[in-house]
């Protein structure tokens, strides 16, 4: 997303980056300049009514080499409130890593599943965030964990969800929405939490074309894929009977192996059609967030540039969440 920040290093993730020379100064400059008030002004002007902000478990207290950035999150909440934009705070990185991917903060093993102390610490962080913003209505919701590993039935994850939900209810303002990931298994995880009193539940499903197995991508015609997309939208719409469902991440990206089958001059039109098909598919869900709002380079992962270039047309319907 921001390759210049990592220039001159071999770092794969924030854990490794923060151990490189000058990392803290680079990080602070990035935080100061990459997202500014002008971005919130642009979002407001273009009808965005919600942002999903990913944070690591170290956001409040740090955990060397990770450094706290709670002041920046406080600023984002204040600025979002100023522009009437709701905030969904998403715990993107848990201690020990919930998926072993770089976007959890540290690539490697997913030890979060193996140690109860990690899960207990995660609940504590979520509780601290809920307490910190208890008097802040701009914080629409807290997402308990981003993209935990997909496993059958998920007893450990379900138990964590229940523990986190109970802890948050002890300190959060009534009306705060609790969002939980379906871990890419919406049928299995639907209904994993039962809403209590004034704390609504929403399930988060993520959709990217490259989630289709790589060996299938080049073989499946777009017509079949779009039929499958429609099927998935009907599925999650049906699961909404158990709890509202959002598409917490999606974009116009098409798996590289599939796109390479077509001449480069056709790529833009294929991506734009893909975007429109998804917008139609998600229309009857509780909302969506495009990943991501901004990158250094313009293009399909850069939501703002896609809007500015006329490739994403935004509806003015007030019920839709819009972008990370």
GIGIRA-V525727 format. One record per pair of residues at least 24 apart in sequence whose C-alpha atoms are under 8 Angstrom apart, sorted by the first residue. I is the first residue (numbers start at 1). J is the second residue. Records with the same first field share a line. If there is no record, write none. Layout:
# GIGIRA-V525727
I->J / J
This chain:
# GIGIRA-V525727
1->294 / 295 / 296 / 297
2->295 / 296
3->296
5->30
12->102 / 107
13->102 / 103 / 105 / 106 / 107
14->66 / 102 / 105 / 106
15->65 / 66 / 105 / 106
16->106
18->65 / 66
19->65
24->67
31->72
37->79
40->79 / 80 / 83
41->83
44->83 / 84 / 85
46->314
47->314 / 315 / 316
48->85 / 321 / 322 / 323
49->84 / 85 / 86 / 318 / 320 / 321 / 322
50->85 / 86 / 87 / 88 / 321 / 322 / 323 / 324
51->85 / 86 / 87 / 88 / 289 / 321 / 322 / 323 / 324
52->87 / 88 / 89 / 90 / 248 / 289 / 323 / 324
53->87 / 88 / 89 / 90 / 324
54->89 / 90 / 91 / 92
55->89 / 90 / 91 / 92 / 93
56->91 / 92 / 93 / 94 / 104 / 105
57->91 / 92 / 93 / 94 / 95 / 122 / 125
60->125
77->138 / 139
78->138
80->138
81->138
84->138
85->138
86->138 / 139 / 140
87->138 / 139 / 140 / 141
88->139 / 140 / 141 / 142 / 143
89->139 / 141 / 142 / 143
90->142 / 143 / 144 / 145 / 146
91->126 / 142 / 143 / 144 / 145 / 146
92->145 / 146 / 147
93->145 / 146
94->118 / 122 / 145
95->119 / 121 / 122
98->147 / 148 / 149
99->147 / 148 / 149
113->156
119->160
123->160 / 163 / 164 / 167
124->167
126->164 / 168
127->164 / 167 / 168 / 171 / 172
130->168 / 171 / 172
131->168 / 171 / 172
133->172
134->171 / 172 / 173
135->173
139->176
140->176 / 177
141->176 / 177 / 178 / 179
142->176 / 177 / 178 / 179
143->178 / 179 / 180 / 181
144->178 / 179 / 180 / 181
145->180 / 181
146->181
147->181 / 182 / 183 / 184
148->181 / 183
149->183
150->183 / 184 / 185
151->183
152->188
153->188 / 189
158->192 / 193
161->192 / 193
162->193
169->199
174->198 / 199
175->199 / 200
176->200
177->201 / 202
178->202
179->203 / 204
180->204
181->205
186->236 / 239
187->239
190->239 / 242 / 243
191->242 / 243
201->243 / 244
202->243 / 244 / 245 / 246
203->243 / 244 / 245 / 246
204->245 / 246 / 247 / 248
205->245 / 246 / 247 / 248 / 249
206->247 / 248 / 249 / 250
207->247 / 249 / 250 / 251
208->249 / 250 / 251 / 252 / 253 / 254
209->253 / 254 / 255
210->253 / 254 / 255 / 256
214->257
217->255 / 257 / 258
218->257 / 258 / 261
219->258
226->277
229->278 / 281
230->281
233->281 / 282
236->285
237->284 / 285
240->285
244->285 / 286
245->285 / 286 / 287
246->285 / 286 / 287 / 288
247->282 / 285 / 287 / 288 / 289
248->288 / 289 / 290
249->288 / 289 / 290 / 291 / 324
250->288 / 289 / 290 / 291
251->275 / 290 / 291 / 292 / 300 / 301
252->300 / 301
253->300 / 301
271->300
272->311 / 312
275->312
276->312
286->319 / 320 / 321
287->319 / 320 / 321 / 322
288->320 / 321 / 322 / 323
289->321 / 322 / 323 / 324
290->322 / 323 / 324
291->323 / 324
292->323 / 324
293->323 / 324
